[in-house]
Amino acid sequence: MCGIPMRPANRAFSHERVARFFPANETQAALRALALGSHIMAMKHFLFALFLTTACSNGDPTGSTCPTTNAPTYASFGQQFFTTYCTSCHSATSTNRHGAPKSQNYDTEDDVIRHAADIDQAAAKGPDATNTSMPQLGGTVSRKPTDAEREMLGQYLSCLMN
C-alpha cells in the first residue's frame, strides 16, 4: 500500500462540455457543483495521501543517550516494557498480530537490538522527538506508555545501540 502514486482529481469537465448538457441558465450552477465536487475529490486524495504518509513512516530519532549511572537493562526495564506494550502483537507466537509485520518480533533482547532504531522512532521519547505511533491500543494493550516510560525506553534503546 505504501508508495502508491496518487493521481490528481479528474479535471476533464470544461465549460464547453458542461454547456452541452445543461441549458444556459443552469450552466453556471452546474460548473459550481462540479468545482465543489472537484475540491471534495482533491481533499479525499489529500487525506488519503496523508494517511499513507502517517501509516508508512515512523517518527524521528529521539536523540536519547544511555545514562552513565543506573542505565536501564533488559532485566530492569526492557523485558517488562515489551511484555506490557509490545509482544501481544510483536511476537513470533502471537495468534493475532493486529497487523504487526511478521518480521517485527520483540520476544528476546536480541530481537529488540535488531529493531532498536525502528522502535525508537515509533515509541520512544528523547530530547529530539517524542514518538507515539506505537503501541496501538488493542490486544492486551489497554493504555499507552507514560512519557516517563517512553523516555526510559529511549534511554534503554540507546544503551543497546551504543
Sine and cosine of phi, psi and omega as CSV:
sin_phi,cos_phi,sin_psi,cos_psi,sin_omega,cos_omega
0.00,0.00,-0.58,0.81,0.02,-1.00
-0.93,0.36,0.59,-0.81,0.04,-1.00
1.00,0.07,0.15,0.99,0.03,-1.00
-0.95,0.31,0.83,-0.56,0.02,-1.00
-0.93,0.37,0.66,-0.75,0.00,-1.00
-0.99,-0.14,0.75,-0.66,0.05,-1.00
-0.99,-0.11,0.53,-0.85,0.00,-1.00
-0.93,0.38,0.33,-0.94,0.04,-1.00
-0.86,0.51,0.52,-0.86,-0.05,-1.00
-0.91,0.41,0.83,-0.56,0.00,-1.00
-0.90,-0.45,0.54,0.84,-0.12,-0.99
-0.98,0.19,-0.17,0.99,-0.05,-1.00
-1.00,-0.03,0.94,-0.33,0.05,-1.00
-0.99,-0.15,0.20,-0.98,0.04,-1.00
-0.84,0.54,-0.66,0.75,-0.03,-1.00
-0.90,0.43,-0.67,0.74,-0.02,-1.00
-0.92,0.40,-0.63,0.77,0.01,-1.00
-0.93,0.38,-0.65,0.76,-0.03,-1.00
-0.88,0.48,-0.49,0.87,0.03,-1.00
-0.92,0.39,-0.46,0.89,-0.11,-0.99
-0.98,-0.22,-0.26,0.97,-0.04,-1.00
-0.82,-0.57,0.57,-0.82,0.10,-1.00
-0.88,0.47,0.38,-0.93,-0.09,-1.00
-0.81,0.59,-0.66,0.75,-0.05,-1.00
-0.95,0.31,-0.26,0.97,0.01,-1.00
-0.96,-0.26,-0.08,1.00,-0.07,-1.00
-0.88,0.47,-0.72,0.69,-0.03,-1.00
-0.89,0.45,-0.65,0.76,0.02,-1.00
-0.91,0.42,-0.64,0.77,0.01,-1.00
-0.91,0.41,-0.66,0.75,0.03,-1.00
-0.90,0.44,-0.64,0.77,0.05,-1.00
-0.89,0.46,-0.66,0.75,0.02,-1.00
-0.91,0.42,-0.66,0.75,0.03,-1.00
-0.91,0.40,-0.64,0.77,0.02,-1.00
-0.89,0.45,-0.67,0.74,0.04,-1.00
-0.88,0.47,-0.70,0.72,0.05,-1.00
-0.88,0.48,-0.63,0.78,0.03,-1.00
-0.91,0.42,-0.66,0.75,0.04,-1.00
-0.91,0.42,-0.64,0.77,0.03,-1.00
-0.91,0.42,-0.69,0.72,0.02,-1.00
-0.90,0.44,-0.67,0.74,0.03,-1.00
-0.88,0.47,-0.64,0.77,0.03,-1.00
-0.91,0.41,-0.64,0.77,0.04,-1.00
-0.88,0.47,-0.68,0.73,0.03,-1.00
-0.89,0.45,-0.68,0.74,0.01,-1.00
-0.89,0.46,-0.73,0.69,-0.02,-1.00
-0.90,0.43,-0.62,0.79,0.04,-1.00
-0.90,0.43,-0.69,0.73,0.04,-1.00
-0.89,0.45,-0.64,0.77,0.04,-1.00
-0.89,0.45,-0.67,0.74,0.06,-1.00
-0.87,0.50,-0.72,0.69,-0.01,-1.00
-0.89,0.46,-0.65,0.76,0.01,-1.00
-0.89,0.45,-0.68,0.73,0.00,-1.00
-0.93,0.36,-0.70,0.71,-0.07,-1.00
-0.95,0.30,-0.44,0.90,-0.14,-0.99
-0.98,-0.21,0.04,1.00,-0.02,-1.00
-0.72,-0.69,0.43,-0.90,0.06,-1.00
-1.00,-0.10,0.03,-1.00,0.05,-1.00
-0.98,0.20,-0.39,-0.92,-0.02,-1.00
-0.99,-0.14,0.40,-0.92,0.12,-0.99
-0.85,0.52,0.64,-0.77,-0.10,-0.99
-0.98,0.17,-0.35,0.94,-0.06,-1.00
0.96,0.30,0.32,0.95,0.01,-1.00
-0.91,0.41,0.45,-0.89,0.07,-1.00
-0.83,-0.56,0.43,-0.90,0.02,-1.00
-0.98,0.20,0.82,-0.57,0.02,-1.00
-0.88,0.48,0.56,-0.83,0.01,-1.00
-0.98,0.19,-0.37,0.93,0.08,-1.00
-0.80,-0.60,0.54,-0.84,0.01,-1.00
0.79,0.62,0.70,0.72,0.02,-1.00
-0.91,0.41,0.68,-0.74,0.03,-1.00
-0.92,0.39,0.61,-0.80,0.03,-1.00
-0.86,-0.51,0.09,-1.00,0.07,-1.00
-0.88,0.47,-0.69,0.73,-0.03,-1.00
-0.93,0.36,-0.63,0.78,-0.09,-1.00
-1.00,0.06,-0.34,0.94,-0.05,-1.00
-0.60,-0.80,-0.83,0.56,-0.20,-0.98
-0.84,0.55,-0.76,0.65,-0.08,-1.00
-0.86,0.50,-0.72,0.69,0.00,-1.00
-0.92,0.40,-0.67,0.75,0.01,-1.00
-0.87,0.50,-0.76,0.65,-0.06,-1.00
-0.93,0.36,-0.55,0.84,0.07,-1.00
-0.92,0.39,-0.67,0.74,-0.03,-1.00
-0.94,0.33,-0.68,0.73,-0.20,-0.98
-0.93,-0.37,-0.26,0.97,-0.23,-0.97
-0.82,-0.57,-0.71,0.70,-0.23,-0.97
-0.97,0.24,-0.10,0.99,0.12,-0.99
-0.92,0.40,-0.43,0.90,0.07,-1.00
-0.93,-0.36,-0.65,0.76,-0.09,-1.00
-0.99,-0.12,0.89,0.45,0.03,-1.00
-0.63,-0.77,0.59,-0.81,0.04,-1.00
-0.89,0.45,-0.38,0.92,-0.02,-1.00
-0.98,-0.21,0.09,1.00,-0.02,-1.00
-0.91,0.41,0.74,-0.67,0.02,-1.00
-1.00,0.05,-0.34,0.94,0.07,-1.00
-0.64,-0.76,0.98,-0.20,-0.09,-1.00
-0.99,0.16,-0.11,0.99,0.00,-1.00
0.78,0.62,0.60,0.80,0.05,-1.00
1.00,0.01,-0.02,1.00,0.01,-1.00
-0.92,0.40,0.70,-0.72,0.01,-1.00
-0.86,0.50,0.65,-0.76,-0.02,-1.00
-0.89,0.45,-0.37,0.93,-0.01,-1.00
-0.99,0.14,-0.12,0.99,-0.05,-1.00
-0.95,-0.30,1.00,0.05,0.05,-1.00
-0.90,-0.45,0.64,-0.77,-0.05,-1.00
-0.82,-0.57,0.66,0.75,-0.05,-1.00
-0.96,0.29,-0.48,0.88,-0.06,-1.00
-0.75,-0.66,0.21,-0.98,0.06,-1.00
-0.89,0.45,-0.58,0.82,0.06,-1.00
-0.88,0.47,-0.63,0.77,0.07,-1.00
-0.87,0.49,-0.70,0.71,-0.02,-1.00
-0.90,0.43,-0.67,0.75,0.02,-1.00
-0.86,0.51,-0.68,0.73,0.00,-1.00
-0.87,0.50,-0.53,0.85,-0.10,-0.99
-0.91,-0.42,0.28,0.96,-0.12,-0.99
-0.83,0.55,-0.70,0.71,-0.02,-1.00
-0.90,0.43,-0.66,0.75,0.03,-1.00
-0.90,0.44,-0.69,0.73,0.00,-1.00
-0.89,0.45,-0.68,0.74,0.03,-1.00
-0.83,0.55,-0.69,0.72,-0.06,-1.00
-0.98,0.18,-0.14,0.99,0.01,-1.00
-0.95,-0.32,-0.47,0.88,-0.19,-0.98
-0.66,-0.75,-0.11,0.99,-0.13,-0.99
-0.99,-0.17,0.22,-0.97,0.04,-1.00
-0.79,-0.61,0.62,-0.78,0.05,-1.00
-0.40,-0.92,-0.17,-0.98,-0.04,-1.00
-0.92,0.39,-0.39,0.92,-0.06,-1.00
-0.99,-0.16,-0.34,0.94,-0.05,-1.00
-0.28,-0.96,0.47,-0.88,0.19,-0.98
-0.86,-0.50,0.93,-0.38,-0.07,-1.00
-0.97,-0.25,0.82,-0.58,-0.11,-0.99
-0.79,-0.61,0.28,0.96,-0.02,-1.00
-0.95,0.33,-0.33,0.94,0.08,-1.00
-0.77,-0.64,0.45,-0.89,-0.08,1.00
-0.98,0.18,0.39,-0.92,0.15,-0.99
-1.00,0.04,0.53,-0.85,0.02,-1.00
-0.96,0.29,0.67,-0.75,-0.02,-1.00
0.59,-0.81,0.16,-0.99,-0.09,-1.00
0.88,0.47,-0.78,-0.62,0.04,-1.00
-1.00,-0.09,0.04,1.00,-0.01,-1.00
-1.00,0.03,0.93,-0.36,-0.04,-1.00
-0.95,-0.31,-0.16,0.99,0.05,-1.00
-0.51,-0.86,0.41,-0.91,0.04,-1.00
-0.99,0.14,0.43,-0.90,0.08,-1.00
-0.90,0.44,0.49,-0.87,0.07,-1.00
-0.96,0.29,0.22,-0.97,0.08,-1.00
-0.87,0.50,-0.61,0.79,0.01,-1.00
-0.90,0.44,-0.65,0.76,0.04,-1.00
-0.92,0.40,-0.64,0.77,0.03,-1.00
-0.91,0.42,-0.62,0.78,0.03,-1.00
-0.91,0.42,-0.67,0.74,0.05,-1.00
-0.90,0.43,-0.61,0.79,0.06,-1.00
-0.87,0.49,-0.71,0.71,0.03,-1.00
-0.86,0.51,-0.68,0.73,0.03,-1.00
-0.91,0.41,-0.71,0.71,0.00,-1.00
-0.87,0.50,-0.73,0.69,0.00,-1.00
-0.90,0.45,-0.62,0.78,0.06,-1.00
-0.88,0.47,-0.65,0.76,0.06,-1.00
-0.88,0.48,-0.62,0.78,0.00,-1.00
-0.93,0.35,-0.60,0.80,-0.10,-0.99
-0.99,0.13,-0.26,0.97,-0.06,-1.00
-0.93,-0.36,0.00,0.00,0.00,0.00
